[in-house]
Amino acid sequence: MSTPFPFTAVVGQDDLRLALLLNAVSPAVGGVLVRGEKGTAKSTAVRALSALLPEVDVVSGCRFSCDPDSPDPGCPDGPHEPGAFASRPARMIELPVGASEDRLVGALDIERALSEGVKAFEPGLLADAHRGILYVDEVNLLHDHLVDLLLDAAAMGASYVEREGVSVRHAARFLLVGTMNPEEGELRPQLLDRFGLTVEVAASREPDQRVEVVRRRLAYDDDPAGFAARWADEEAAVRARIVAARELLPSVRLGDGALRQIAATCAAFEVDGMRADIVMARTATALAAWAGRTSVLAEDVRQAALLALPHRRRRNPFDAPGLDEDKLDETLEEFGGQDGPGEDGDDDPDPGPGGGPGGQPEPDDAPQGDGDAAARPEAGEGGEPQPSGGAGEQSPARAAEPFRTKVLSVPGLGEGAAGRRSRARAEHGRTIGARRPRGALTKLHLAATVQAAAPHQRARGRSGPGLVVRRDDLRQATREGREGNLVLFVVDASGSMAARQRMGAVKGAVLSLLLDAYQRRDKVGLVTFRGSAAEVALPPTSSVDAAAVRLESLPTGGRTPLAAGLLRAHEVLRVERLRDPARRALVVVVTDGRATGGPEPVALAGRAARLFAADGTASVVVDCESGPVRLGLAGQLAGELGGTAVTLDELRADSIAGLVKDAQGSRRAA
């Protein structure tokens, strides 16, 4: 096993280290979500935490890590005899984003269950993580069905495996830690709320600190064991402090004054439900124990709010996380009067190894980061798209208020990534048939299996009540669910669209569709055209808030190179089909239909549009033409695309529902 990077050698990242340590002191805090750019020591710090956790006592031979002092009465390996136990290091189990359901919750041997009536169960990752850490890197990319299983286990503290009337239950209480890059998409609100704390991390802009990051990383890569040995004393000190804080935790007093501050803070920031209040209370208590105190102070409540509330006040994916600290301080001051320093008079706590208030490390004494923290891109790199130029360019118009849209779906039956938009063959959904399993059996079709086995019972010498089932008899259920699609927006930003009121309405409509794409787990992309060319303002991504940022800053002006926009969009789709052939696309063209610039611009745009019709790509044209005299150019474009045109007014009047159906019908008629 490779030597992990020492936790105390991580450079900076004070909030990240504090949040992880508080969960080590009190697992009831509920875990940590770490958000930040790539190369900022997120994974390194999480993996290093497990080495600091105290050892756990487990029942000898139990695959489910039962506590010998209070074994699970329903443990599949039970009942357990008293007295037999062993100590082992706390585990950190990593859940891969692409893991199967059976790998997460475990698997039943259906063949033995049917033929012998026994529960032959192979534990999954939830069993391995019991009483330890479950770590999910890129947790925002986790498939929905795995998210549902995690939510159930986190809510009930147990995992249930149900297969055709055969069930197994075992305890599954773990510290959930996730890391994510927000540029790749946001989390579902239900899972977001399950994380007790959240921290934002970014690479330091201080040259000296960046130098230290590189220096330590290079030293670790040259000699991992030697580097870890140099930090052994610091690691031992933090480990001992965690043990001491755990022992002190039951004695910490959370007074009525602190509780009033917690309740007032949660109310002031309008967070949903009561989980935030409970998490803040547990976090403030853990902060006091970490600082060596037996009473909770206002500074603990403030720090708890900064860690527990930012992700709970988001109302949609375009809201920036974070808290207004001035408002927080005003609320704490207004509802102050908590029970001052502890009755034990310990109003000047031992700062501990970190040296800062409440045990938080001072900047000069901060544990240092893993050198995998790479420099962020230079300003402009990966940033806002630069305008393509052109006379008459106007400053960006503000988007109108977004509105709720009806479902746009791609016709037919797909096989893409799990989502909530178009019909697809999937692992989850309603059963529509059965087939022989390809590889491991995941969803048994009981009736089809029995039907396949029944004719052979006499030949197999059946004599008892059990059914003699062979591997060849097993049938996999085929199911129909929903998939996520690629929604590619092709937006006309030329001078003919530059009327500010009209462009604001256009942006509002696209923003509304982006919100819908977020809820339906789609990828989105944005192509714009104006002046003399088209550009990919945002390559296809799962981050709809990144698309919203690009849309908000979109300038207008110049000619209308419609053909260039369509050709660029067609090329984007071609590349995406190579990367992910199963993900189907929906193209939304937002334009007034005009085409100017270059030789024969209208004819060229028509030829470009027919490429989409030839590929069978579902499309919708949002007609932005206004005024008493309308040329109907957007309708002609929709005909060339094999799609349907709708005006902005119709779009805002919730008339989207039948668009793709109409597009499908028009293709059939053609």
Salt bridges, closest charged atoms under 4 A:
ASP14 OD1 - ARG17 NH2 2.44
GLU37 OE1 - ARG376 NE 2.34
ASP67 OD2 - ARG131 NH2 3.84
ASP72 OD2 - ARG169 NH1 2.98
ASP77 OD1 - ARG63 NH2 2.89
GLU94 OE2 - ARG47 NE 2.88
GLU101 OE1 - HIS428 NE2 3.29
GLU101 OE1 - LYS443 NZ 3.55
ASP102 OD1 - ARG163 NH2 2.45
GLU111 OE1 - ARG471 NH2 3.34
GLU116 OE1 - ARG112 NE 3.49
ASP144 OD1 - ARG188 NH1 3.80
ASP144 OD2 - ARG420 NE 3.65
ASP144 OD1 - ARG521 NE 3.38
ASP148 OD1 - ARG188 NH1 3.02
GLU186 OE1 - ARG35 NH1 2.90
GLU186 OE2 - ARG314 NH2 3.32
ASP193 OD2 - ARG275 NH1 2.36
ASP193 OD1 - ARG312 NE 2.93
GLU200 OE2 - ARG35 NE 2.48
GLU212 OE1 - ARG215 NH1 2.74
GLU212 OE2 - ARG216 NE 2.62
ASP221 OD1 - ARG217 NE 3.22
ASP272 OD1 - ARG315 NH2 3.90
GLU299 OE2 - ARG293 NH2 3.73
ASP300 OD2 - ARG293 NH1 2.74
GLU325 OE1 - ARG302 NH2 2.81
ASP329 OD1 - ARG302 NE 2.65
ASP339 OD2 - ARG253 NH1 2.71
GLU343 OE2 - ARG253 NH1 3.53
ASP370 OD2 - ARG217 NH1 3.54
GLU393 OE1 - ARG530 NH2 3.36
GLU415 OE2 - ARG425 NE 2.78
ASP473 OD2 - ARG460 NH1 2.49
GLU480 OE2 - ARG423 NE 3.00
GLU480 OE1 - ARG430 NH2 3.66
GLU483 OE2 - ARG584 NH2 2.70
ASP516 OD2 - ARG421 NH2 2.91
ASP516 OD1 - ARG520 NE 2.89
ASP522 OD2 - ARG421 NE 2.60
GLU571 OE2 - ARG574 NH2 2.68
GLU576 OE1 - LYS523 NZ 3.23
GLU576 OE2 - ARG579 NH1 2.88
ASP580 OD2 - ARG583 NE 3.37
ASP592 OD2 - ARG594 NH1 3.06
ASP615 OD2 - HIS570 NE2 2.73
GLU640 OE1 - ARG610 NH1 2.71
